[in-house]
Amino acid sequence: MNITGKELIEMGFTSGKWFKEAIAHINENQLQGKALTNYLEQFKSPVPVGLHTEVVPFSVNIKAENELEETNVNSVVETMDVLMRTPTLVDGALMPDACPTGPTGTIPVGGVAVAKNAIHPGMHSADICCSVLLTDFGNADPKDVLDAAHGVTHFGPGGRSRENQFRFPMDLLKEMEDNYFLNDQKSISAARSHLGTQGDGNHFLFVGISKKTGNTMMVTHHGSRGFGANLYSKGMKVAERFRKELSPETLKQNAWIPIDTEEGEQYWNALQIVRKWTKKNHECIHDATLNTLGLNPENRFWNEHNFVFRDDELFYHAKGATPLDAKFMPDITGPRLIPLNMSEPVLIVEGETTKNNLGFAPHGAGRNVSRTQHRKSKSGTFQEIFEEETKGLDVRFFSNEIDITELPSAYKNAETVRNQMEEFGLGTVIDEVMPYGCIMAGDWKKNKPWKKAK
């Protein structure tokens, strides 16, 4: 007698993709009794895992120095208290640039969460592998470098037109095609058209002078663009499926993919491919700028600060935290980069792993208030505010529209962040790239294409 899906459900099994293959195997081999029970054992849903009854301890490498900062610190500690009850987490840390993002229980910017045998897509967010790359241009004139870079970079939404796209690496394309999460037309199209683009928000192209050598240096800051965002969306859907089965009590934004599954292995590999793409994205802009000027680089190094880093069975989710420990970066070639704001130097740092830093440093200055709150707090015209805060600098907005929420006053006090880095042992500054100027997207939404059409 053949078994049906209805009978499997009556036996307590949840309908799934495995039903068809299992039913065919059972009926083909006429499994009954103990043989049937033993075969179906592999398809039993695991007992749901509850939240930690107590908050897993985490390091707080941040302190408030005024009322505004106190509100911010209280908020990030509160959200970490909820986050650190997630069943997979075993350790965590907050950096001096920490600020909340999303509902309570969401990993804050400037947060590190360590999970055992699990990847949490929501803890690296959509901007996978947001990172910084520095190229040393030697004794080149900083204005020449900024002008050349302005001519080759691309800010704002969307990608490059077909005739302006960079040549896509065939070995990288092959890796994408071999990965379940990345082998679809939407991902491949985004990877091609977004190569050599920087997006918007706090992403930038910065030119400055090394305090130590006097050389001109260019630093870019951006992530994996639409290519990474597509992977994030897929990862969250897979993680949600596992959450419903493994831990319904876990917050949706903290769902995870077990690493010992086919999905976990494929997702981890997809993250590494996105990492390669993002590094290439930086290199395209830097190399094109060098070619425009007919120069060769004196030096180059990079690091991501929004990624998942692996150490055996532990997965360090750094939501805006700079890896100090070389074990997190297989291609490490130099020190790390920590930008602060457009009027402050980019810090070049080194450091050791300690119990409280978990091998990480801050990734920037962070914010004490939202963009909306900052905008409301300012008086005067955008032009007046811009001129006051960028005096002596060559600051450009790619859209030709000022975004005051990216001006220095929108960020935490840079000196405070540096002081807390020293106090909590979060890296040692070995050089500073003193600002000459920078390019950012600006408020590209102000003159929307469809408004012009009307």
Steps between C-alpha positions, in 0.01 A plus 500: 500500500640840399540784746381856422591848610180518704609201703841653564331815634277285722819337632615848616728609216497849351443522125809604308706455183624169635151342486507404133839329511427330835161366390653361181779330698259354759263359241773375270660306786170417671629621836287405799525474875844561649660549156253781425553659844879490464486658153266780608713584805720729288200717409376565853489867592748582775374615839478883481781687675395767748668834567780518755337543840762761586682756289834367372763739642648750252770768518399867502785703348308825498404759760285813500660839551187713473121466515463434125758223512337353810175451310688333218705270728189395694329414172784285364541315830125439512492355148808284574330365814220365280731391217727302732218264599505354146569124543808480277691791655792443736671842520468860386641851516409865444738752343526878573316582176198286592152626415165318477339405171163330465272365775631396842696176477659591165880500501608865518751668273828462687395162639670159487301180560674161515290198399588132521453302177252752358485791258246775566435697177322773696817562699705595193203679338446584132824694455714186513874564522479877533871576493783747443800487264803731499743563213819700548542738201850611601572869446202558267310828542188424712284722278609306192412174675158627611423637153605174332298293747195721447516416132502123547291426811121465513268593790124471534251222429525246221804392306711606207367512145611205289759703309658628823524170688829355616615166361359227721743231631410165343634297794268689733206445266572125505494500881167683496350253254606210722326640808133437571443844655669702224421319175201698376462775244417772754819439700725465197357812337551702819855370536584615147333841498585602858871424466685831545212673683478632856131547580388773737455572872829514692709349219779724376817553299757682718835654403754611757865523601682246717613666822800267512625503138338804336373277218158549343257221582156410373247308708167363379215380721212289371356149508370237260217710358203319338700180463535461877147624568360217285697244701377653826137473389541133410691429819227653717234282333701183559579605858130566566417147387750362749375738772145372475627145536788543744413797722165676452571715810801661329434845353460492123794735445721257695411185305795280405621243248673200665850462358476118497231507229530522123345846519752606765797385296369666184422824682846517656656447155271766354621749761861435396411561134326826589812596698718443189259702287500791744878514515505499119241779502741720700796404281319594178456860621854528637664346192299719263610809695865389485469435125352845440805654668749254349616389846586177679396445864759532775296284736148362550302333777139447597263358758131436527309616809157350438531127455499154659844378606570135578725339759430125484149449641458863606352760265570864589224725366650850483230755425729795445814386683855488364690170531834543678593131515671374183325162535181668378656616170661232277642762260632745758774725354524788745342692788130587534306813409256692719338809342335755731337777296589710195682765706698252709789269407458138399678307774745225407509255790641174629400306811486179698205284600387540861215354704296817470564590133463142363748595227314810376513881500237764408432562132445876517347771713139382506196716575326612817180601320318396184535684170154650547580625851826650380330675210242653735770619739675719240416861418598699192502401135666176387761708318584699814527184711713334234742792470541526876572129554725437198714814516841439342398169344412399142172323571280397207160337469468283190132594459582871543254504791626555856421228753543665841448165675848402381674815624732473806237617751283198413755269662629440850791708624809351335725578796264312733515190278880516485528543877276199560698292251807566714318448830350164401798371300335508158803545274802728483516784247822468295422766234228743400380603155436873545199617295533691173153429361242237422209402276166366625169425331314795650124532505434330166129462588448876485492514120341167419495403129123454500453852636704637211290301256183658638 
